[in-house]
Amino acid sequence: MSLLPELGLRAVRMPDLVMPSTQAQERLILNRLMRNIVFQGLVEAARSGEPVTLGIITGVKGSSPQKLGAKALFYADGRIKGTLGGGCLEAEIQQRAVQALRTGKAASFDLLLDHDFGWDDGLMCGGKVCGVILPDAQAAGDAFWAELDERKETIVWGVKGDYSVAKAPGGGSPSRSGVSAERRMLEEAQSAALCRDAATSDWLYQETVIAPCALWIAGAGHVAQAVAPLALQLDFSVSVFDDRPALVSHQFFPGEVALHAEVWEKLLALPLPPVPTFGLIVTRGHRHDGLVLREWIHRPFVFLGMIGSARKARIMFEHFAEEKLATPEELQRVACPVGVKIRSQTPPEIAVSIMAQFIDKRAELVYERAGSSHEKGEHPTSNIQHPTSNG
């Protein structure tokens, strides 16, 4: 028996469901950058053999409690990992998901969140959502879900017309020397879009999973120690560099942070990783900041920030210009003081200020750029009929 009437939900057919514009799709990619706990849960379920149902929101029109691409796992004992929006909507889908586990039959859903929706839960969205319910999703195997969870390269995957999950053509490509990581990522996304558009009729849903951006931090002091764990939570792959081995230690940094302790001459010669990379200079003093900046300013960082005052920036930049250590265009790319103005004082507050700016720059300089290249006609795709987002 359906919970729809009791919960104030109404099932509808949605032939007029409008998929988002390219620009909106790029925002969806950004919003789904965080490492997905649903993928992690699917890996665990595949390894343990526990049956689970995967629910995915594949289309949205108007307001809804969750966005396109939202996912949740539903277990036979009532547990839920991830969310499709909570409240009435999730309760209805959960009932269908548990029933699907019993029957083994996958299904689609179209729901109208009308004016009677969710008074008891405080949810009155008024929009429409559609999606898929996939029982025994763990049967795709731990290798399939682990690849999506680890996100080592760009991968396009989705749900086919027969409700099976699979990788789509396109996505990761071999590394090519002389091509920036940012350019390579955009080319991979464009290639994935072309492959998507060539076969949309075969898919109920597709999305693109993109590797996280890298953050290189020069300096291992108090600010770096505050920035690194926050950056990990915000889906950056973090590396820390310093010439003081006592500080370059997992005693001060999470285990996921890559640590490099060596003399600066060797540290500054290391090549950037093959993904869009951000740089942060927070060494123990102006001299070391200048030493790092002298090398990093010529590297193809997506964004480069340095801690310090406006006076420090003015003096150092004037010196760099006079000594012809950098061009005016290169100096203009360096953010100093780094961070947004929130009157920060303590290292944790400074870390929030810095990462707020890096989040904004990641959206502007990496992911929105892919959307603008589509709109300018740099890759001729047809109208995308099925939603794309990041896992």
C-alpha positions as CSV (number, residue, x, y, z in Angstrom):
1,M,0.0,0.0,0.0
2,S,1.4,3.4,-1.0
3,L,2.1,6.1,1.5
4,L,1.3,8.8,-1.0
5,P,-2.1,9.9,0.1
6,E,-1.1,9.8,3.8
7,L,2.0,11.9,3.2
8,G,0.4,14.4,0.8
9,L,2.3,13.2,-2.2
10,R,0.7,12.6,-5.6
11,A,2.0,10.4,-8.4
12,V,2.0,12.0,-11.8
13,R,3.3,11.4,-15.3
14,M,5.8,14.0,-16.2
15,P,6.2,14.3,-20.0
16,D,7.0,18.0,-19.6
17,L,9.9,17.5,-17.2
18,V,12.5,20.1,-18.2
19,M,16.1,19.2,-17.8
20,P,18.5,22.0,-16.7
21,S,20.5,24.2,-19.0
22,T,24.2,23.5,-19.6
23,Q,25.2,26.2,-17.1
24,A,22.9,24.6,-14.5
25,Q,24.4,21.2,-15.2
26,E,27.9,22.5,-14.5
27,R,26.6,23.8,-11.1
28,L,25.3,20.3,-10.5
29,I,28.8,18.9,-11.2
30,L,30.2,21.3,-8.6
31,N,27.6,20.4,-6.0
32,R,28.5,16.7,-6.3
33,L,32.2,16.9,-5.9
34,M,32.3,15.6,-2.4
35,R,33.3,12.0,-2.0
36,N,30.0,10.2,-2.1
37,I,29.1,8.1,0.9
38,V,26.6,6.2,-1.2
39,F,29.4,4.9,-3.4
40,Q,31.3,4.0,-0.3
41,G,28.2,2.2,1.0
42,L,27.9,0.3,-2.2
43,V,31.5,-0.9,-2.0
44,E,30.9,-2.2,1.5
45,A,27.6,-3.9,0.5
46,A,29.2,-5.5,-2.5
47,R,32.1,-6.9,-0.4
48,S,29.8,-8.1,2.4
49,G,27.0,-9.4,0.1
50,E,24.4,-7.3,1.9
51,P,21.5,-6.5,-0.5
52,V,20.7,-2.7,-0.9
53,T,18.5,-0.6,-3.1
54,L,19.9,2.5,-4.8
55,G,17.6,5.4,-5.3
56,I,18.6,8.3,-7.6
57,I,16.7,11.5,-8.4
58,T,17.1,11.7,-12.2
59,G,14.9,14.8,-12.9
60,V,13.6,17.9,-11.1
61,K,11.2,20.6,-12.1
62,G,10.5,23.5,-9.7
63,S,11.4,23.4,-6.0
64,S,12.3,20.1,-4.4
65,P,14.0,19.0,-1.1
66,Q,17.0,17.6,-3.0
67,K,18.7,18.3,-6.3
68,L,19.3,16.3,-9.5
69,G,21.6,13.4,-9.0
70,A,20.9,13.0,-5.3
71,K,21.3,9.4,-4.1
72,A,20.4,7.2,-1.2
73,L,20.9,3.6,-0.2
74,F,18.0,1.8,1.4
75,Y,18.5,-1.3,3.5
76,A,16.1,-4.1,4.5
77,D,16.3,-3.2,8.2
78,G,15.3,0.4,7.6
79,R,18.7,2.1,7.5
80,I,19.3,4.9,4.9
81,K,22.7,6.1,3.8
82,G,22.7,9.3,1.8
83,T,19.5,11.3,1.3
84,L,16.9,12.0,-1.4
85,G,15.6,15.0,0.6
86,G,14.3,13.5,3.8
87,G,10.7,13.8,5.1
88,C,7.7,12.7,3.2
89,L,9.5,12.2,-0.2
90,E,12.1,10.0,1.3
91,A,9.6,8.0,3.3
92,E,7.6,7.2,0.1
93,I,10.7,6.2,-1.8
94,Q,12.0,4.1,1.1
95,Q,8.8,2.1,1.1
96,R,9.2,1.5,-2.6
97,A,12.8,0.7,-2.2
98,V,12.3,-2.0,0.5
99,Q,9.5,-3.5,-1.6
100,A,11.9,-3.6,-4.6
101,L,14.4,-5.5,-2.4
102,R,11.7,-8.2,-1.8
103,T,10.6,-8.4,-5.4
104,G,13.9,-7.8,-7.1
105,K,12.1,-5.5,-9.6
106,A,13.6,-2.1,-10.5
107,A,11.3,0.8,-11.2
108,S,11.0,4.5,-12.0
109,F,9.0,7.1,-10.0
110,D,7.4,10.4,-10.8
111,L,6.1,12.4,-7.9
112,L,4.4,15.8,-7.5
113,L,5.1,17.7,-4.3
114,D,1.9,19.6,-4.3
115,H,0.4,22.2,-1.9
116,D,-0.7,19.5,0.5
117,F,2.8,18.1,0.7
118,G,4.6,17.6,4.0
119,W,2.8,19.9,6.4
120,D,3.9,17.8,9.4
121,D,7.5,17.9,8.2
122,G,7.6,21.5,7.2
123,L,8.2,20.7,3.6
124,M,6.0,22.3,1.0
125,C,8.2,22.5,-2.1
126,G,5.6,22.5,-4.9
127,G,8.0,20.9,-7.4
128,K,8.2,17.6,-9.3
129,V,10.8,14.9,-9.1
130,C,11.4,11.7,-11.0
131,G,13.9,9.0,-10.4
132,V,14.9,5.3,-10.4
133,I,14.9,2.6,-7.7
134,L,17.5,-0.1,-8.3
135,P,17.3,-3.2,-6.0
136,D,20.5,-5.2,-5.4
137,A,22.7,-2.4,-6.8
138,Q,25.6,-4.0,-4.9
139,A,25.5,-6.8,-7.5
140,A,27.4,-4.5,-9.9
141,G,30.5,-5.4,-7.9
142,D,32.9,-3.8,-5.5
143,A,35.4,-3.0,-8.4
144,F,32.7,-1.0,-10.3
145,W,31.6,1.1,-7.2
146,A,35.2,1.4,-5.9
147,E,36.3,3.0,-9.1
148,L,33.5,5.6,-8.8
149,D,34.3,6.1,-5.1
150,E,38.0,6.6,-5.6
151,R,37.6,9.1,-8.5
152,K,41.1,8.7,-9.9
153,E,40.0,9.9,-13.3
154,T,37.0,11.3,-15.1
155,I,34.3,8.6,-15.5
156,V,30.9,8.7,-17.1
157,W,28.4,6.1,-15.7
158,G,24.7,5.8,-15.5
159,V,21.5,3.7,-15.5
160,K,20.6,2.1,-18.9
161,G,17.1,1.5,-20.2
162,D,16.9,-2.0,-18.6
163,Y,17.8,-0.5,-15.2
164,S,21.4,-1.9,-15.3
165,V,24.3,0.3,-14.2
166,A,27.3,0.6,-16.4
167,K,30.1,2.9,-17.5
168,A,29.5,5.0,-20.6
169,P,32.0,5.7,-23.4
170,G,34.2,8.7,-22.8
171,G,35.8,9.9,-19.6
172,G,39.4,9.3,-18.6
173,S,42.1,9.7,-21.2
174,P,45.8,9.0,-21.1
175,S,48.1,11.7,-19.8
176,R,49.6,13.9,-22.4
177,S,52.7,16.0,-21.9
178,G,52.4,19.7,-22.6
179,V,48.7,19.8,-21.8
180,S,47.6,21.5,-18.6
181,A,45.6,19.5,-16.1
182,E,42.8,22.0,-16.4
183,R,42.7,21.8,-20.2
184,R,42.8,18.0,-20.0
185,M,40.0,17.9,-17.5
186,L,37.9,20.1,-19.8
187,E,38.6,18.0,-22.8
188,E,37.6,14.9,-20.9
189,A,34.4,16.5,-19.8
190,Q,33.7,17.6,-23.4
191,S,34.5,14.1,-24.7
192,A,32.1,12.6,-22.1
193,A,29.4,15.0,-23.2
194,L,29.8,14.1,-26.9
195,C,29.5,10.4,-26.0
196,R,26.5,11.1,-23.8
197,D,24.7,12.9,-26.5
198,A,25.4,10.2,-29.1
199,A,23.4,7.6,-27.1
200,T,21.0,9.3,-24.7
201,S,18.1,7.2,-25.8
202,D,19.8,4.2,-24.3
203,W,20.1,5.7,-20.8
204,L,17.6,6.6,-18.1
205,Y,20.3,8.6,-16.3
206,Q,24.0,9.5,-16.7
207,E,26.5,11.5,-14.6
208,T,30.2,12.4,-14.8
209,V,32.5,11.7,-11.8
210,I,35.5,14.0,-11.8
211,A,38.8,13.6,-9.9
212,P,39.3,16.1,-7.0
213,C,41.4,19.2,-7.5
214,A,44.8,19.2,-5.8
215,L,45.9,21.7,-3.1
216,W,49.7,22.2,-2.6
217,I,50.5,24.0,0.7
218,A,54.0,25.4,1.1
219,G,54.7,25.5,4.8
220,A,53.7,23.2,7.7
221,G,53.0,25.6,10.5
222,H,49.8,26.5,12.4
223,V,47.8,27.8,9.4
224,A,48.7,24.8,7.2
225,Q,47.7,22.5,10.0
226,A,44.3,24.2,10.1
227,V,43.9,24.4,6.4
228,A,44.8,20.8,5.4
229,P,42.0,18.9,7.2
230,L,39.4,21.5,6.2
231,A,40.6,21.2,2.5
232,L,40.2,17.4,2.7
233,Q,36.6,17.8,3.9
234,L,36.0,20.2,0.9
235,D,37.2,17.6,-1.6
236,F,40.8,18.8,-2.3
237,S,43.6,16.3,-2.6
238,V,46.2,17.9,-0.2
239,S,50.0,17.9,-0.2
240,V,52.2,19.8,2.3
241,F,55.8,20.9,1.7
242,D,58.3,22.2,4.2
243,D,62.0,21.9,5.0
244,R,61.3,21.2,8.7
245,P,60.9,17.4,9.1
246,A,59.7,17.8,12.7
247,L,56.5,19.6,11.4
248,V,56.0,17.6,8.3
249,S,54.4,14.7,10.3
250,H,51.1,13.0,10.5
251,Q,51.2,13.9,14.1
252,F,50.0,17.3,12.9
253,F,48.3,16.4,9.6
254,P,45.6,13.8,8.7
255,G,46.8,10.5,7.2
256,E,45.3,11.4,3.9
257,V,47.6,14.4,3.4
258,A,50.7,13.7,1.3
259,L,53.8,15.1,3.2
260,H,57.1,16.2,1.7
261,A,60.1,17.2,3.8
262,E,63.2,18.2,2.0
263,V,65.3,21.3,1.2
264,W,63.3,23.9,-0.7
265,E,65.4,23.6,-3.9
266,K,64.3,20.0,-4.2
267,L,60.7,20.6,-3.1
268,L,60.2,23.4,-5.6
269,A,61.4,21.2,-8.5
270,L,58.6,18.6,-8.0
271,P,56.1,18.5,-10.9
272,L,52.5,19.3,-10.5
273,P,50.0,16.4,-10.5
274,P,47.8,15.8,-13.6
275,V,44.7,17.5,-12.2
276,P,43.8,21.2,-11.7
277,T,46.0,22.3,-8.8
278,F,45.7,25.2,-6.3
279,G,48.7,26.6,-4.5
280,L,48.9,28.2,-1.0
281,I,52.1,29.8,0.4
282,V,52.1,29.9,4.2
283,T,55.8,29.4,5.2
284,R,57.4,30.7,8.4
285,G,58.4,34.0,7.0
286,H,58.6,36.5,4.2
287,R,62.0,35.2,2.9
288,H,60.7,31.6,2.5
289,D,57.4,32.9,1.1
290,G,59.4,34.8,-1.6
291,L,61.5,31.7,-2.3
292,V,58.5,29.6,-3.0
293,L,56.7,32.3,-4.9
294,R,59.7,32.8,-7.1
295,E,59.2,29.3,-8.4
296,W,55.5,28.7,-8.1
297,I,54.5,31.9,-9.8
298,H,55.7,30.3,-13.1
299,R,53.8,27.1,-12.6
300,P,50.4,26.5,-14.1
301,F,48.4,26.6,-10.9
302,V,44.7,27.2,-11.3
303,F,44.9,29.7,-8.4
304,L,47.8,30.8,-6.2
305,G,47.4,32.5,-2.8
306,M,49.9,33.7,-0.3
307,I,49.4,34.7,3.3
308,G,50.4,38.3,4.3
309,S,49.3,41.9,4.4
310,A,48.6,44.2,1.5
311,R,51.9,46.0,2.4
312,K,53.8,42.7,2.2
313,A,52.3,42.0,-1.2
314,R,53.1,45.5,-2.5
315,I,56.8,45.4,-1.4
316,M,57.3,41.8,-2.6
317,F,55.6,42.4,-6.0
318,E,57.6,45.6,-6.6
319,H,60.8,43.6,-5.9
320,F,59.7,40.9,-8.3
321,A,58.9,43.4,-11.0
322,E,62.2,45.4,-10.6
323,E,64.3,42.2,-10.7
324,K,62.2,40.8,-13.6
325,L,61.4,37.7,-11.6
326,A,57.8,37.7,-12.9
327,T,55.6,39.5,-15.4
328,P,52.9,41.8,-14.4
329,E,50.3,39.3,-15.6
330,E,51.9,36.6,-13.3
331,L,51.9,38.9,-10.3
332,Q,48.3,39.8,-10.9
333,R,47.3,36.1,-10.6
334,V,48.7,35.9,-7.0
335,A,46.1,36.5,-4.3
336,C,47.8,38.3,-1.3
337,P,46.4,38.6,1.2
338,V,44.8,35.3,0.5
339,G,41.3,34.5,1.8
340,V,38.0,36.4,2.1
341,K,37.5,39.1,4.6
342,I,35.8,37.7,7.7
343,R,37.9,39.4,10.4
344,S,39.7,36.1,11.1
345,Q,42.2,35.9,13.9
346,T,42.9,32.3,14.9
347,P,44.4,29.7,12.6
348,P,41.0,27.8,12.3
349,E,39.3,31.1,11.3
350,I,42.1,31.9,8.8
351,A,41.7,28.5,7.4
352,V,37.9,29.1,6.8
353,S,38.7,32.4,5.1
354,I,41.3,30.8,2.8
355,M,39.2,27.8,1.9
356,A,36.1,30.0,1.2
357,Q,38.1,31.8,-1.4
358,F,39.5,28.5,-2.9
359,I,36.0,27.0,-3.1
360,D,34.8,30.1,-5.0
361,K,37.8,30.0,-7.3
362,R,37.4,26.3,-7.9
363,A,33.8,27.0,-9.1
364,E,34.8,29.9,-11.3
365,L,38.1,28.7,-12.8
366,V,37.6,25.0,-13.1
367,Y,34.0,23.8,-13.3
368,E,32.1,26.9,-14.6
369,R,34.7,27.2,-17.3
370,A,33.6,23.8,-18.7
371,G,30.1,25.2,-18.9
372,S,31.2,28.4,-20.7
373,S,33.2,26.4,-23.3
374,H,30.0,24.5,-24.1
375,E,28.0,27.7,-24.5
376,K,30.7,29.2,-26.8
377,G,30.4,26.2,-29.1
378,E,33.8,24.7,-28.4
379,H,32.3,21.2,-28.6
380,P,29.1,20.8,-30.7
381,T,26.8,18.8,-28.5
382,S,23.1,18.4,-29.1
383,N,20.5,19.2,-26.4
384,I,21.2,16.9,-23.5
385,Q,18.1,14.8,-22.7
386,H,19.3,13.2,-19.6
387,P,20.8,14.9,-16.5
388,T,24.5,14.9,-15.7
389,S,26.1,15.5,-12.4
390,N,29.1,14.4,-10.3
391,G,28.9,11.3,-8.1
